């Protein structure tokens, strides 16, 4: 789901469609997919195809950070923590 969402985001082999990408990221994130949670944090913090929403960005970044012991994604964890530090 995450790969397909990225394809929609970047228009790789299919027409770009940020709404569909966001829908796919959200489905994957709700299922516990770390990368999708990070992407949704970015999407909501930057307003990519949505109105910027600090509350939603915070929620998705917090969900991603909760998985820190189980993922080897130091750069993404640091990004999420930096956002939360700046958003408080």
Contact map, one row per residue, 1 for C-alpha under 8 A:
1111100000000000000000011001000000000000000000000000000000000000000000000000000000000000
1111110000000000000000011001000000110000000000000000000000000000000000000000000000000000
1111111000000000000000000000000000000000000000000000000000000000000000000000000000000000
1111111100000000000010010000000000000000000000000000000000000000000000000000000000000000
1111111110000000000111011000000000000000000000000000000000000000000000000000000000000000
0111111111010000000010000000000000000000000000000000000000000000000000000000000000000000
0011111111111101000010000000000000000000000000000000000000000000000000000000000000000000
0001111111110111110110000000000000000000000000000000000000000000000000000000000000000000
0000111111110001110010000000000000000000000000000000000000000000000000000000000000000000
0000011111110001000000000000000000000000000000000000000000000000000000000000000000000000
0000001111111111100000000000000000000000000000000000000000000000000000000000000000000000
0000011111111111000000000000000000000000000000000000000000000000000000000000000000000000
0000001000111110000000000000000000000000000000000000000000000000000000000000000000000000
0000001100111111000000000000000000000000000000000000000000000000000000000000000000000000
0000000100111111100000000000000000000000000000000000000000000000000000000000000000000000
0000001111110111110000000000000000000000000000000000000000000000000000000000000000000000
0000000110100011111110000000000000000000000000000000000000000000000000000000000000000000
0000000110000001111111000000000000000000000000011000000000000000000000000000000000000000
0000000000000000111111100000000000000000000000001000000000000000000000000000000000000000
0000100100000000111111110000000000000000000000000000000000000000000000000000000000000000
0001111110000000111111111000000000000000000000000000000000000000000000000000000000000000
0000100000000000011111111100000000000001001000001000000000000000000000000000000000000000
0000000000000000001111111110000000000000000000000000000000000000000000000000000000000000
1101100000000000000111111111000000000000000000000000000000000000000000000000000000000000
1100100000000000000011111111100000011011000000000000000000000000000000000000000000000000
0000000000000000000001111111110000011001000000000000000000000000000000000000000000000000
0000000000000000000000111111111000000000000000000000000000000000000000000000000000000000
1100000000000000000000011111111110011000000000000000000000000000000000000000000000000000
0000000000000000000000001111111111111001000000000000000000000000000000000000000000000000
0000000000000000000000000111111110000000000000000000000000000000000000000000000000000000
0000000000000000000000000011111110000000000000000000000000000000000000000000000000000000
0000000000000000000000000001111111001000000000000000000000000000000000000000000000000000
0000000000000000000000000001111111111000000000000000000000000000000000000000000000000000
0000000000000000000000000000100111111100000000000000000000000001001000100000000000000000
0100000000000000000000000000100011111110000000000000000000000001000000000000000000000000
0100000000000000000000001101100011111111000000000000000000000000000000000000000000000000
0000000000000000000000001101100111111111100000000000000000011011000000000000000000000000
0000000000000000000000000000000001111111110000000000000000011001000000000001000100000000
0000000000000000000000001000000000111111111000000000000000000000000000000000000000000000
0000000000000000000001001100100000011111111100000000000010011000000000000000000000000000
0000000000000000000000000000000000001111111110000000000111111000000000000000000100000000
0000000000000000000000000000000000000111111111110000000010000000000000000000000000000000
0000000000000000000001000000000000000011111111111101000010000000000000000000000000000000
0000000000000000000000000000000000000001111111110111110110000000000000000000000000000000
0000000000000000000000000000000000000000111111100001110110000000000000000000000000000000
0000000000000000000000000000000000000000011111110001000000000000000000000000000000000000
0000000000000000000000000000000000000000011111111111100000000000000000000000000000000000
0000000000000000010000000000000000000000011101111111000000000000000000000000000000000000
0000000000000000011001000000000000000000001000111110000000000000000000000000000000000000
0000000000000000000000000000000000000000001100111111000000000000000000000000000000000000
0000000000000000000000000000000000000000000100111111100000000000000000000000000000000000
0000000000000000000000000000000000000000001111110111110000000000000000000000000000000000
0000000000000000000000000000000000000000000110100011111110000000000000000000000000000000
0000000000000000000000000000000000000000000110000001111111000000000000000000000000000010
0000000000000000000000000000000000000000000000000000111111100000000000000000000000000000
0000000000000000000000000000000000000000100110000000111111110000000000000000000000000000
0000000000000000000000000000000000000001111110000000111111111000000000000000000000000000
0000000000000000000000000000000000000000100000000000011111111100000000000000000000110010
0000000000000000000000000000000000000000100000000000001111111110000000000000000000000000
0000000000000000000000000000000000001101100000000000000111111111000000000000000000000000
0000000000000000000000000000000000001101100000000000000011111111100000000000000110010000
0000000000000000000000000000000000000000000000000000000001111111110000000000000100000000
0000000000000000000000000000000000001000000000000000000000111111111000000000000000000000
0000000000000000000000000000000001101100000000000000000000011111111100000000100100000000
0000000000000000000000000000000000000000000000000000000000001111111100000000100110000000
0000000000000000000000000000000000000000000000000000000000000111111110000000000000000000
0000000000000000000000000000000001000000000000000000000000000011111111100000000000000000
0000000000000000000000000000000000000000000000000000000000000001111111111000100000000000
0000000000000000000000000000000000000000000000000000000000000000011111100000000000000000
0000000000000000000000000000000000000000000000000000000000000000001111110000000000000000
0000000000000000000000000000000001000000000000000000000000000000001111111000000000000000
0000000000000000000000000000000000000000000000000000000000000000000101111100000000000000
0000000000000000000000000000000000000000000000000000000000000000000100111111100000000000
0000000000000000000000000000000000000000000000000000000000000000000000011111110000000000
0000000000000000000000000000000000000000000000000000000000000000000000001111111000000000
0000000000000000000000000000000000000100000000000000000000000000000000001111111100000000
0000000000000000000000000000000000000000000000000000000000000001100100001111111110000000
0000000000000000000000000000000000000000000000000000000000000000000000000111111111000000
0000000000000000000000000000000000000000000000000000000000000000000000000011111111100000
0000000000000000000000000000000000000100100000000000000000001101100000000001111111110000
0000000000000000000000000000000000000000000000000000000000001000100000000000111111111000
0000000000000000000000000000000000000000000000000000000000000000000000000000011111111100
0000000000000000000000000000000000000000000000000000000001000000000000000000001111111110
0000000000000000000000000000000000000000000000000000000001001000000000000000000111111111
0000000000000000000000000000000000000000000000000000000000000000000000000000000011111111
0000000000000000000000000000000000000000000000000000000000000000000000000000000001111111
0000000000000000000000000000000000000000000000000000010001000000000000000000000000111111
0000000000000000000000000000000000000000000000000000000000000000000000000000000000011111
